[in-house]
Amino acid sequence: MNRTDMHPADIIAQLKKRNLSLAAVSRQAGLSSSTLANTLSRPWPKGEFLIAQALGIDPAEIWPSRYFDREGNPIDRKKLIRSKCE
């Protein structure tokens, strides 16, 4: 699988086309205005979901590398998180 993640600037541009911003989506979710910016540079499932919901697409379409391995198989993110905590 050779799909690449959406560039952070493209994510921000898509939000602007919908008259939204990362800060606005953050505040609507009851988060600090800068919280969702973290999702652009590191995995955070809740943030990915909120941004994808605002764009009307699946988070895996924005960040395929966070959801699929190189062969296109789904990544068990819960297992990945557990292994990092051990």
Residue pairs with C-beta under 8 A, 6 or more apart in sequence:
1 64
1 68
1 69
1 70
1 71
1 72
3 64
3 68
4 64
4 65
5 62
5 63
5 64
5 65
5 66
6 61
6 62
6 63
8 40
8 41
11 40
11 51
11 55
11 62
12 21
12 22
14 55
15 21
15 22
15 25
15 51
15 54
15 55
18 54
18 55
20 54
22 36
22 37
22 40
22 51
23 33
23 34
23 36
25 36
25 50
25 51
25 54
26 32
26 33
26 34
26 35
26 36
26 50
27 33
29 36
29 50
35 47
36 47
36 50
36 51
38 44
38 47
39 47
39 48
39 50
39 51
43 63
43 66
43 77
45 59
45 77
48 59
48 62
48 63
48 66
49 59
51 59
51 62
52 58
52 59
52 61
52 62
55 62
59 66
59 67
60 66
60 67
60 68
66 75
66 77
67 74
67 75
67 77
68 74
68 75
69 75
